[in-house]
């Protein structure tokens, strides 16, 4: 249970920090009218929809596991292949950005933020979470681990809730900083977000890939899973 909890915590943090676009939007919302309410709506929309998606995904995974028995060796081979793809995706994404001259969308986003309120940002966050869920590799991996564990539904749902609490942390931290420091930190957050957005995405893509590879190698070489 402890190993499963640690796996869920690590993947949730990687999942949240790797979705830097959400953090960028949140920080841009700090410059909108009534920034506290609008940014809070965005955070709640993201986390609420992601939690609901997780419960639906967990139910589907449980049904799939009951109907189809996938051998452990096959499951870990697929996981290893996915890990290789993610490891390569990090440098690949970096190379793509260097070769592609794309104009920044921040000016357009700033204009859009000026017309948003609590309800619209809540809806925006919910849509972003729902759309990104099918491609959220860390979340899907965590749901697979939870579904495979010999636990009852309430405990499994609690682990999904834990995942989402940790997932929300990288959004909550800048939100709390903004509430405490207000205008004194907005400009600095904008600057650091622009600088770190690409770097964080690239590093975490490869880091997640290496973790999945290590987990698979532990199964094949050591005859046991390092995280369950």
N, C-alpha and C positions, 0 to 999 in steps of 0.2 A: 504493500500500500504506500509506503514511504517513497519507494522508487517511482511508482506511478505518479505520485503527487509532484515529485521533483521534475519528472519528464513534462508533466502538464504545465508546471510553472515556467520552465525554460522555454518550451515551445510557444506559450502564450506571450511571453516577453519578446521573443524573436518576432512573432507574428505582428505584434503591435508596433514595434519600432520599425519593422521593415515596411509598413504601410505609411511611409513618410508623407505621402500626398495628403492623408488625413491630418497629420500634424501641421503641414503647411497651411491647409485651409483653416484649421483652428486658429493659428497665429494671425492669419489675415483677418479673421473675424474680430480680433482684438481692436482693430481699427474701425469697426462698424459702429453705427449708433446702438446704444444700449449693449455694449460688448459682453457684459456679464451674462445677460439673459440669452443672447443669441449664441454665444459659444457654449453655454451650458446645454441649450437645446440640441446643439450639434453632437456633443458628447453623449447625451442620453439617447439620441436617435441611433447613433452608432452601436452603443453597447446593448440597448434593448433589442434591436433587430438581430444583432449577432448572437445574442443569447437564444432568441427564438429559433434562429437558423440552426444553432447547435443542438437544441432539443429535437428539432425535426430530423436533422442529420443523424443524431444518435439513434432515434427510433428506426430510421431506414437501415442504418448499419446493423442494428440488432436483428431486424427482419432478414437482411441479406445473409448474416452469419448463420441464422437458423435454417435458411433455405439452401445455402451453398457453403460447403466446407472446403475452404481453400487451405491446402497444406502450408505449414509454417515456412518450409523452404521456398515455396513459390512466393509467398507474401514478402519474405525478406529479400528475395531476388528482385522483386518489383521495387521494393524500397531502396535497394542499392542502386538500381538503375535511375530512380528518381533523384537520389543523392548526387549521382554523377552529373545529371542534367543541371541541377542547381549549382554545383561547384563550377561548371563551365559557364553558366548563365551570368555569374557575377562579373568576371573579366569581359565576357561578351557584351554585357550591357554597358560597361565602361567604354569599351572600344566603339560601340555604336554611338554613344553620346559624343565622343570625340570627333567622329567622322560626320555627324549630322548636325548642321547648324539650324537649331530650332529656336524660334523667338520665344521669349518667356511669356507665359500666360498670366503672370501676376497682375499686370495692369487691368486686364479684363476681369479677373477674379475680384480685384479690389472694387471695381465699379459695381459688380454684381452683389457684393457683400453689403453695400450701402442700402440695398432694398430688402434685406432679409430681416426677419424677426424670429421669435422662439419657434413658432410652428413651422416656418419654412426651413429653418436649419435642422429641426428635428426630423422633418421629412427627408432633407438632403442626406443626413447621416444614416437614416434607415435605408434609403435607396443604395447608398454606397456600400453598406454592409451586406445587403441582400445580393447585390450584383457581384461583389468580390468573393462571397462565400464559396461558390463552386471551385474557385481557383486558389483558395486559402490552404495551401499544402500543410503548414504546421497545424492548423485547426483540424483538418481532415485526419491527419496522422494521430493527433491527440484523441479524437473521437473514436478512431479505430482501436487505440489502446484501452480506452474506457470501456468500449463495448465488449472487448475480449476479456476484460477482467471479471472474475466471478463475484459480481456485486449486484445488489438489488437496484431497481430503477431509482428510488430516492437518492441513494448514494451516488449513482452515476450522474443524475441531474445536479447534485451538489458539486461534483467535480467539474461539470460544464460551467456552473456558476463561478467556481474558483478560477477557471480559465478566463472567464470574461472579466472578473475583478482585476486580475493581473494584466489582461489585455488593455484595460482602461488606464493603467498607471501612466504610460508615457503621454497620454492626453490630459490626465488630471494634474500632473506636475506643472506644466506650463500654465494651466488654468489657475492653479493656486498661486503661482508666482505672479501672475497678472493681477489677481485680486489683491495681493499684498502690496505690490510695487506700482501697479497701474502704469501710467504713461512712461515712467522712468525706464521700463524694461521692454516696451513694445518695439522700439527701433532696433535694439540689440537682438531681440528674438528674431526679427525679420532677417537681419544680416547673417546670424549663425544658421538659421534654417536654410537659406540659400546655399551656404557653403557646405553644410553637412548632408543635405538631402541626397545627393548622388552617392557620396561616400558611404553613408549608412546603408543605403539600398544594396550597393554592390557587396559590401562586407557581409551583410546578414544573409544575402542569397547564398554565398559560398559557405558561410558558417553553418547554415541549416543543412546544406548538402553534405558537409563533412560530418555533421552529427548523425544524419541518417545512414551514411556510409559506415561510420564507426559502430552504430547499433547493429547493422547487418553483419559486419565483420565479426562482432562479438558472438552473434548467433552461429555463424558458420564455422568459426575457428575455435570458439570456446564451448560450443554446444549449449549456450544459454543466451537469453536476452538480457542486455545490460540495463534495461529500463522498465521491465515488468517482472 
